[in-house]
Amino acid sequence: MNVKHDISSLSDIKLLVDTFYTKVADDILLSPVFHERLGDNWLPHLDKMYTFWQTVLLQQYTYNGAPFPPHARLPIDEKHFNSWLALFGQTVDDLFIGEKADEAKWRAGKMAEMFQYKIAYFKNNPLNIL
């Protein structure tokens, strides 16, 4: 049996991201959105997610970019975010325990909330372009 520990290294981030996106790829609601955008080439996205979470959780500043623009025009709504958050939370809980694990779930929730508001804004204001 694997003893859970907190998220503390890049290898932990990679385990979280890889496990999570394996679940996303199998999810009936989420997988079509990701497959439409990424096809069979998920590696660049996974690499971005490693650096994003490494920066956010470990304060190792390897990510540069703006997370929202690639999501602005996706055909997603509240049910997609709810499913994404449920899978993410389940993955964190399955693999880790501790302050950083809790922070990862909290930050994912805040990101989902912000993205939902921004996506709704762009849907309601189609002339505004990022």
Secondary structure, 3 states (H helix, E strand, C coil): CCCCECCCCHHHHHHHHHHHHHHHHHCCCCHHHHHHHHCCCCHHHHHHHHHHHHHHHHCCCCCCCCCCHHHCCCCCCHHHHHHHHHHHHHHHHHHECCHHHHHHHHHHHHHHHHHHHHHHHHHHCCCCCC
